[in-house]
Amino acid sequence: MLTKPVHLEPADRRGWLASRPAGAIAAVLGLASFIVVAVAQPGLWATPDPRLSVPGLAVTALAATASIARRERAYPLWLAGLGLACAALVLGWFLMLAIVIGATVVLIAVLHAVM
């Protein structure tokens, strides 16, 4: 059995996620912000309460900045967290766009199968 060369081994023996704590925290905070705003929103298309969505975005941005400052190279984590926190700011519009895109994809798939 072949072994990996030394230069291909990970720099540290911890897992990928464990070596990027600030990025993981940013992703969790963004997801938590999105869930809190989605649950607390009175109506599906209503504008979210900025008292919930703005602090969630601010805390997620701080965690993302910490990840960048620590040079963790956790771009997917903090980008996903910031994306979810930003989507929480405009949740009604985000849901409307997601429904329209989903319906378009279904329509394209149906037309592709028929034609």
N, C-alpha and C positions, 0 to 999 in steps of 0.2 A: 504494500500500500504506500502511496506517495504521501509525503507530508508537505505542508506549505512552507515556502521559503520564509526566512526570518523577516524579510522586509514586507511580507504580506500579512503577518500576524498583527492583531490589534495592538495599539500602543499601550492600552491598559487592559487588564483582564476582566474588568467590570462589563456589564452589558451596555449596549448602545444607549438605551434609555436612561440607565443609572448614571452614565457619564455626562448626561445633559439635563441636570435638574431644573435649571431656569426655563429651558425650552419646554420641558414637560409640564412645569407649573403654568406657563403661559397657555398651553393647549388646554389644560384642565380648567383654568380660569375662564377662558373664552367659551368653552362648552358650558360651564356653570352659568355664565352670564346669559348665554342664549337660552338655556332651559328656564332660568328664573324669569326672564322677560316673557318667554312664551307662556309660562304658566300664569303669570300675574296679569297678562294682557286681558282687558275686559272683552274685547271683540276680536274676531279673526283679522279684520282689516283695519282695526283702530291703530292709531299712532301709539307706540310704546311709551310708558312713563319714563321721562328722562332721569328721574331720581333713581331709577334702577339701571337703566342701560348705560348712561354716561360713566358712573363710577366703575361699572364692570369693564368698560372699554379702557378707562384710565389705568386700572390695576393690571389688566392684561398687557397694555402697552408698556407699563413699567417692567413686568416680567420679561417681555420680549426684548426690551432694551438691556436688561441684565444679561440675557442670553447672548446678545450681540457683543456686549462689553466683555463677557467672559470668553468669547470666541469659541463657543461650544459647537458651532457648525450644525445647529439644530434648526435649520431654515424651515423644514416642513412642519415642525412642531409649532414654532411661534407664528408662522404664517397662517396655519390652520386656526390657532387660537385667536389671532387678530381678525381673521376673516369671519369667524363666528361672532365675535364681539361686535364687529362692525355691522354684521347682518342683524344683530339684535337691535341696533339703533333704528333700523328701517324695516322691522319685521313684517309689517303688513305688505309693503311693496315687495319684499323679498319672497314672501309666500306667493303673491300674485305672479311674479316673474317665474318662480319655480313651477307653478301650475301651467302657465302658458308654454314654457319650454317642455315640460313633460307631455302635454297634449300634442305639441308639434312633433316630438320624437315618436310618439305612438302613431300619429298620422303618417309620418314619413315611412315608418316600418310597415304599416298596412298598405300604403301605396306601392312600396317597393315589392311587397309580396304579391300584389295583384298585377302589377304591370310587368 
